[in-house]
Amino acid sequence: MGCSPSQPSPEDAPVTNAAAAAGNVAAPAGAPVEDARLVVVFGDSLYAGYQLEREEGFAPALERDLAARGIAARVVNAGVSGDTSAGGRGRLAFVLDGLPRKPDLVVVGLGGNDMLRGLDPEQTRANLEAILTDLKARGIRAMLTGMLAAPNMGSDYAARFNAIYPDLARAFDVPLYPFFLDGVIGDRALMLADGIHPNAQGVTAVTGRVAPLVVQALGD
């Protein structure tokens, strides 16, 4: 999910089955995992590729972009439509323990659905902090992609919510892409009809902006 430039949707696409809720990750075909960097994109429908063909989603688009930059990577799609930060916190261990090896990087993009549901930003902060703490304890590099509160959530809510991502990025010393939909939200040519999720062209545009930071986060 994402935020509309004018108002939030009352609810994101639902999680349709228990496997998805637990974290039914999908890894696109590519270089064998042992021969490539292993990246996990861990988020909601913006990562899952809502209403897109499998190869049009964020994970395969990022894998292609990294390849074009000379980086062999296997990007695992651990996005679940409708997921909240609490849901992500609950399934993180399941996702990580189900991988063939420890990933080189986990890109975390959660919290947008919390905002759309009007959940207390302190809950979102606590859940994301727990996710980053777990990744740090496991010795896994992390990166955050942020979200912004929709204007009609009010200035007080927006101030509390929008501060979560830069605060946590500083606290955990992880790279932050401040707003996942930057340059895409509000452009009808790049968004689905719902005005919330990017279409295939929008995903490509987002990926081109995010990929350089992923390269930085991967390090040497």
KADA-V902913 format. One record per backbone hydrogen bond with DSSP energy under -1.0 kcal/mol. NH is the residue of the N-H (numbers start at 1). CO is the residue of the C=O. Records with the same first field share a line. If there is no record, write none. Layout:
NH->CO, CO
//
This chain:
21->17
22->18
23->19
25->23
26->77
35->32
36->33
37->72
39->74
40->105
41->76
42->107
47->44
48->44
49->45
50->45
52->49
56->53
57->54
61->57
62->58
63->59
64->60
65->61
66->62
67->63
68->64
69->65
70->67
71->66
74->37
76->39
77->26
78->41
80->43
83->80
88->84
89->85
90->86
91->87
92->88
95->91
96->92
97->93
98->94
99->96
104->38
105->38
106->141
107->40
108->143
109->42
115->111
116->112
117->113
118->115
119->114
123->120
124->120
125->121
126->122
127->123
128->124
129->125
130->126
131->127
132->128
133->129
134->130
135->131
136->132
137->133
138->134
139->136
140->135
143->106
144->175
145->108
146->177
153->150
154->151
158->154
159->155
160->156
161->157
162->158
164->161
167->163
168->164
169->165
170->166
171->167
172->168
174->169
177->144
180->146
182->179
184->181
185->181
187->184
190->187
192->197
195->192
199->190
203->199
204->200
205->201
206->202
207->203
208->204
209->205
210->206
211->207
213->210
214->210
215->211
216->212
217->213
218->214
219->215
//
